[in-house]
Amino acid sequence: MSKLMLILFVQLLYVPMLSLRTISMVKNLKVLTAVFGFFEASIYIFGLAIVLSGEQSYLEMAVYAVGFSLGLIAGIVIEQKLGIGYSNFHVNIDHESPVLVKELRKRGYGVTTVIGEGLTSERLLLEILIKRKNEEELMALILSYEPRAFIISYEPKMFRGGYLNELMKQRISEMRKEKARKLKPSNVFQKVDKELKREVIKFKKDWKTKK
């Protein structure tokens, strides 16, 4: 029984890594692909050794298959929670909505507005590029202001320039400055260093006076 539970547990670890590695590879995320691939191979070798050791039974094979199926579901759920990558929202509204646009920009979303011509009236088109983990939050915000909005979202393969790119550069710069600031000695250490230097100078003066 313990072996069956171990096989199931290993599959629930291995298959999500397989799913995440495949998704990262499709999204061209090299570092994440390598990391997930390392853990995937390590767990696979361990699981293979368990399954092939001793006599194989149909029950173990069935548990292996069930674990694989459950692992696929777990991998998809984990990927959705992580929200790897970006999404582009295309929002179509049948009238101008300055309040919604203002609120989106107030919350830090990069919004491009275009007035288009529909079948019966002019339409307001919004283009919004966000991280996938913020999809639900953005969707709820849009629907709270425009419940009849027509919304399409898709994952861009690549992007360059624009508001989000500049924001990312700004955040990276701030993170580097914060890291550099933390690496500098604190005020306490600076004060201690100054006091030690003063004591050394005072000691030298006293020593010369005694001579």
N, C-alpha and C positions, 0 to 999 in steps of 0.2 A: 504493500500500500504506500509506503514511504517513497519507493522508487517511482510509482505512478505520479504522486504529488510533485516530486522533484522534476520529472519530465514535463509536467504541465507548467510548473513555475519557470523552467528554463525557456520554454516556448513563449511564455508571456513576456519574457525579457528579450529573447532573440528576435521575434517577428516585428515588434515595434521598432527595433533598431534597423531592421531591414527596410521597413516602410519609410522611416525617417531618412535613411540613407538614400533611398530611391527618389524621394521627394526633393531632397537637397540637391541631388545630382541633376534632376530635371530643371531645377531653378538655378543651376550653375553656381551653387554655393560651395566652393572648393574646400574650404576649411571644415565646415560642418559635415560635408560628405566624407572627408577623411576621418573625422572624429567618430561619426556614427559607424563607418566601415570598420574601424579598429575594434569597437565594442561588439559589433555584429560578428566578426570573425572569431573573437575570443570566446563569446558565448556559444557560438556554433560548434567550435571544437570541443568545448566542455560538454555540451549536450549530446554531441555525436558519440563521445566516449561512453556516456551513460547508456544510451540506447543500444549500442553495439556490444556492450559488456554483458557476458552471461548469455542465457537463452532468451531469445526474443519470443514474445507472446503476442497474440492478436489484440489483447487488451492494451498492451503498451503501445502498439501501433495506432490503435483507435484514440488513445489519450494524446499521442503525439499529433495526430491530425486535428483533434478538437482544440488542442493548445495552439496550433497554427492558425486556425480559424479565429479563435478569440484574440490572438495576438494581432491579427490584421485589424480587427475592430479597435483594439486598444491603441494601435499605431495611428489610426485615423483620428481618434479622439484626442490623443496627445498632440498631434500636429495641429489640430484646430485650436487647442488651448495655447500652444506656443505662438501660433499666428506668424509663421515664417514668411517673409516676403512682403509685398505691397499690393494694394488694390486700387483700381481707378474707378471712381463712381461717376456715372453719367446720369444726371437728374434732369428730368423734363417736367416743367410746370406750366400750366396754361395761363399764367399771369405773372407779373413781376412780384417779387417777394423780397424787398429790401431788408425786412426785419430778419428773415432767415439768413440771408447773406451776411448781414452784420454780425449775427450771433455766431455763425460758423467762423468768421475771421477773428472774432473776439476770443474764441476758444483755441485759436492757433492753427486752424485748417487753411490750407492754401486753396482758394476758390477762384476759378475763372468763369466769368459770366458771358453768355452770348445770347443775343435776341435772334430767334429763328422764326421761320414762317411755317405754320402747320396747315392742316386741311381747312380749318374753320377760323383760326385766329393765330395771333403771334404767340410764340412759346419762349419761355425763359429756360435756357440750358445752362446747367452748372457742371463744371469739370472739377473733381476733387480727388487728389492723390493722397492716400493715407497708408499707414501700416495695417496689415491684415488684422492684427489683434484689436484694432479700434473700430472694426466694421460694425459690430452690434451697437456700439455707442453712437456712431454717426447715423446709422439707420434710424435709431430711436429718436434722435434729435430732428432729423429731416421730417419724419412722419408726425412728430408732435406739432410742427408748424404747417406742414403740407401733407395731410393724410391721403390726398388723391394724386400725389406725385408719382410719375413713372420713373422707376429707378433700375439701372443696369449696372452691374459691377463685374469687372474682369481683372485678371492679373497681368500687368505689363511685363514683358520679357526684359526690357531695359529702359532706363530713362537717363537723361543728362540735363543739367542746368535746372532752372526754375526755382520756385520758392522752397520746396522740400529739400533740394540739394544744398541750397544756401543755409537752410536751417540746420541740416546735418553737419555742415562744415563749422558753423558757429558753435554747435554743441561739442564737437570734437575739440575745438580750440579752447572752450571753457573747461573741458575735462582735463586737458593738458596743463592749463594754467593752475587748476586746482591741485593737480598732482604735483606740479613743481612747487606750489606753495606749501604743501604738506611735507615735501622733502626738505624744506628749509628748516634750520633749527628754530625752535620756539623761543618766545621772549624770555622764558625762564632760563633756558640754557645760555642765551645771550647775556643775561644779567650775571649768571654764575661765572661765565667766562671773563666778563669785565671785572668782576670782583677779584677773581684770581690774579688777573693782570695787575690790578692795583696793589694787591698784597705782595706780589713779587717785586714791584717797583719800590714799595715801602720798605721791604726787607733789604733790598740792595742799598737804599739810602742809609738805613740804620747801620748796616754792616760797614759802609764806608765811614760813617761818623765815628763808630767805635774804633776803627783803625787810626 
